[in-house]
Amino acid sequence: KHFSYPRPPRPGPGLSAAMPLIIDSHQDIAWNMLTYGRDYTRTAYETRRLEAVTDIPERNGDCTVGWPEYQSGQVAAVFATLFATPARKKELGDIVFYADYQTAHRLYRNQIDIYRKLADSHQDKFRLVSSARELDSVIEHWSKPVSEGEGHPVGLIYLMEGADGIRSPHELAEWYDLGLRIIGLAWAGTRYCGGTDEPGPLTDEGRKLLSAMMDYNFILDLSHMDEAAAFESLDRYEGPVIATHSNCAALMRGSESNRHIPDGVIRGLIERDGVIGLIPLNTFLKVGWLRKKGSRREEVSLDTFIAHIDHICQMAGNANHAAIGSDFDGGFGFQSIPHELDTIADLQMVASKLIERGYSESDAENILGGNWLRFLRTHLPA
C-alpha cells in the first residue's frame, strides 16, 4: 500500500495550540555526564557558555540538550543509553572505553548508578521508567498544567547500546532487575554480531543471547547491527524489535557505511510492528558531509531529515512506524545538525514540516511521540 500523501508538499493546517509530546529514542546522557561533566538540569545555553573556554566544542560540538529545553520542546521521555566505546575505537579524549568485557560490565553498571542518582537528586525533573505504569505516570504529569517556574519530569528508559557489558546470558536476570528493557547487540562489532564498520552475522554467542532475551521479553534494538545480523535477528528473535536511531540507506546512495538501515530490514520491522527512530545528523543526511572547524555550519536542511521519515511512512503505507531517535550530543553537537535546529526543543519543527508536506496533525503527533508511546505501552511490563 502506498502512503498517498501529496507530493510535492502542499501547505497543511497549522499545529494546534498544544504541542505534541516528543519521545526521543536515543540520548547518551550518562556518557556525556562522564565524558564532559555536563549537568542536564541546566540549559543547553548555560552549558555552551561554560564549555566555550574548553576544547569540548571542538571535540564534540556545542551542547543541544538540557532540562529546560526538554520542557519547552515537550520532550516527555528519552531512551537513556548505557554506552562505552570499545578500546580499538577510542578517540582522543574518550575516557569511557573498555578493553575487556569485565570493564564494559563495570562501566554500564556505573551508568545505571548515574541515572539513579540523577533521578533521586532531581525527582521533579527526571524519573526512571521500566514499566508501562511508570511511563503512564510521566505522561499523565505532562497532561496537567504546572505553576510558573515548575515543569514536568522527563522519563528515562534504559537502552544498552552494544551488549559487550553482558558477560553471559545468565546475567540477563540481573540487568532486568536493574530496570533494563532494551538491548542493542552492536555498536561497532561485538562478540554477539557484526556492527558499524565491522560487518558480520550473528555469532553463536549472539544467537544464545537472543534466545535468553526471549525469556524476559527484552526489546531488541537493531540499530548499528550489520545487515546480515539484522536479517537473521528478524527471523530468529520472536520478541519486540525496533531501531532506535537509524536512517534510511536508500536515501544515502554513495555511502559505503553499513550504519544505515536498508529497505529490507525496514520492511521486516514494519511487518513486526516495530518503530524506527530517525536521526537529524548531517553526516547521516548528506553523503560526504564534514563538519567545518569552529561554529559555522554548512547548511543541511531539515527537509532532508523529513525525507527519511517520509521514506518509512511510504514503505509502511501509514505513519505508525517512524519516530525520532535524535542521538543528540552523542559525539556531535549544534554544528552537525540541520541549520533550522538550535536545541532539542526545536524538534517540534518536525511536526510543522510534516503538516506542510500534507501529513495530518495526528500523524505528526504519532511520529513525534505517539508511536513510541504505543509501542512501549504494548511491550513494557505492566
Order of alpha helices (4+ residues) and beta strands (2+ residues): beta-alpha-alpha-alpha-alpha-beta-beta-beta-alpha-beta-alpha-beta-alpha-beta-beta-beta-alpha-beta-alpha-beta-alpha-beta-alpha-beta-alpha-alpha-alpha
